[in-house]
C-alpha cells in the first residue's frame, strides 16, 4: 500500500466507499472510517498504520495546496 487509491481500495474491502466532493474532506472521512474498523478489530495492525501514514501525508499535501491557493488569491 503506497497511495491514497490503495487506501480507498482497502476501505472498499470493508464496504466503505468515500466520496464527499472535496479531496481533503474525503481524506478526513477515510481516516475516521479507518479508525472505526480498527476499533472494531477488523483490520490488521500493520495495514492500519500504513494507511494512517498515507492519509496523514495526503492531508498535509492538501493543506499546503489550499494555503498556496489562499496566498495567491490574497495577493491579487
C-alpha positions as CSV (number, residue, x, y, z in Angstrom):
1,X,0.0,0.0,0.0
2,X,1.5,3.3,-1.2
3,X,-1.1,5.7,-2.4
4,X,-4.4,7.2,-1.5
5,X,-6.0,5.0,-4.1
6,X,-4.7,1.9,-2.2
7,X,-6.3,3.1,1.0
8,X,-9.6,3.6,-0.9
9,X,-9.3,0.0,-2.2
10,X,-8.6,-1.2,1.4
11,X,-11.7,0.5,2.7
12,X,-13.8,-0.9,-0.2
13,X,-12.9,-4.4,1.1
14,X,-14.9,-3.4,4.2
15,X,-17.8,-2.0,2.2
16,X,-16.8,1.6,2.7
17,X,-17.0,4.0,-0.2
18,X,-16.0,7.6,0.4
19,X,-16.7,10.5,-2.0
20,X,-17.7,13.7,-0.2
21,X,-16.6,16.0,-3.1
22,X,-13.6,17.8,-1.8
23,X,-10.4,15.8,-1.6
24,X,-9.4,16.9,1.8
25,X,-12.8,16.0,3.2
26,X,-12.6,12.6,1.6
27,X,-9.2,12.0,3.3
28,X,-10.6,13.1,6.7
29,X,-13.6,10.8,6.3
30,X,-11.4,7.9,5.2
31,X,-9.3,8.4,8.4
32,X,-12.4,8.3,10.6
33,X,-13.7,5.1,8.9
34,X,-10.2,3.6,9.2
35,X,-10.3,4.3,12.9
36,X,-13.7,2.7,13.2
37,X,-12.7,-0.5,11.5
38,X,-9.6,-0.6,13.6
39,X,-11.5,-0.1,16.9
40,X,-13.8,-3.0,15.7
41,X,-10.7,-5.2,15.4
42,X,-11.4,-5.9,11.7
43,X,-8.1,-4.7,10.2
44,X,-4.5,-5.9,10.6
45,X,-2.4,-3.5,12.7
46,X,0.2,-3.1,10.0
47,X,-2.3,-2.3,7.3
48,X,-4.0,0.2,9.7
49,X,-0.7,2.0,10.5
50,X,0.4,2.2,6.8
51,X,-3.0,3.5,5.7
52,X,-2.9,6.2,8.5
53,X,0.5,7.3,7.4
54,X,-0.6,7.6,3.8
55,X,-3.7,9.6,4.9
56,X,-1.6,12.0,7.0
57,X,0.8,12.6,4.1
58,X,-2.0,13.3,1.7
59,X,-3.9,15.5,4.1
60,X,-0.7,17.5,4.7
61,X,-0.3,17.9,0.9
62,X,-3.9,19.1,0.6
63,X,-3.5,21.6,3.4
64,X,-0.3,23.1,1.8
65,X,-2.1,23.3,-1.6
66,X,-5.0,25.1,0.0
67,X,-2.7,27.5,1.8
68,X,-0.8,28.3,-1.5
69,X,-4.1,28.9,-3.3
70,X,-5.3,31.3,-0.5
71,X,-2.0,33.2,-0.6
72,X,-2.2,33.5,-4.3
73,X,-5.8,34.8,-4.1
74,X,-5.0,37.3,-1.4
75,X,-2.1,38.7,-3.3
76,X,-4.3,39.8,-6.2
